[in-house]
Amino acid sequence: MSSLQERIEALKTQALASLPKLSDESALNDFRVSILGKKGQLTEILKGMKDLSNEERPIIGALANDFRDKITDLIEEKKQELESSKLNAELAHETLDVTLPGNMHHKGTRHILTQTEEEIEEIFLGMGYEIVDGYEVETDHYNFERMNLPKDHPARDMQDTFYITEDTLLRTHTSPMQARSMDAHDFSKGGLRMIAPGRVYRRDTDDATHSHQFHQIEGLVVDKNITMADLKGTLDLVMKKMFGQDRKLRWRPSYFPFTEPSVEVDISCFKCGGAGCNVCKHTGWIEILGAGMVHPNVLEMSGLDSKVYSGFAFGMGQERIAMLRYGINDIRGFYQGDLRFLKQFA
Ligand code: PHE
């Protein structure tokens, strides 16, 4: 029995015993190098081959090859086993518990008044109106005088407000934008069609239907040959777009210092259809806006010849429109920022 054969057998026994104990890939790699590498144990043993007899050499050669093949296969097998147990460990670690509650992302919404305003703006933009911004802090001149409400005019009492100085105040309506728009408009290039949305203020006691601040949308059309028929046609179209095609409009004579004639417009109740219910206070009608033909004095104060130019104007309350459309029964909901209220209009 050659001593090389014994050494190979010994190496085999030792290798087969230690291989199963290897627990990671780098240990396995060290193991492979220590046997099969250039300076490995098998390589060392085989260096003794040159001293063997011709009879012994093929026997030992076959034995060495057998061992090399076997240990190479076993190392490969072990490598796969280590890789798959590593993968299994990772998978176990990364398990997804689909029953865990998710992370909720709260999505904001536009305020219902903003939505209402934008919807109305959209309708008027489609009819070629421009949208103008106004000033919440206004002068007595534009808020009252230019609206044909001179000092001591009794109709001022209905629109008392917050004064900053004797001549500077929080505007009581969006109507001053009528005068400002006419002042700014170049009538040699054609007529004026505008709406002016915004916040207004009045000295008022807050309750379910009143607030010391609220929002209006003013409308004004001034051109040659504008008649009340244009006002009726325009408002008819807008109200039907907003409240439904089968709404009827009712026009009642009214009074505003800056329009003549003046009207208040009611729509047939969209809840009961006119039969009478709690929304329309059993009248079948809901008051929706004030309007009229622009008073000649208002035109003249903007430097327009009231014999040549005429116009119509209207003013509607944004809160009122939203309250009617969505059945909101307390105006204070608009201003309190309570998410339970706001989220209903997402
Ligand atoms: N400014 C009036 C108000 O606030 C509404 C209105 C506007 C009436 C334009 C007629 C024309 O009550």
Boltz pocket constraint, residues with backbone or C-beta under 6 A from the ligand:
constraints:
  - pocket:
      binder: B
      contacts: [[A, 172], [A, 173], [A, 174], [A, 175], [A, 219], [A, 256], [A, 259], [A, 263], [A, 290], [A, 291], [A, 292], [A, 313], [A, 314], [A, 315], [A, 316]]
      max_distance: 6.0
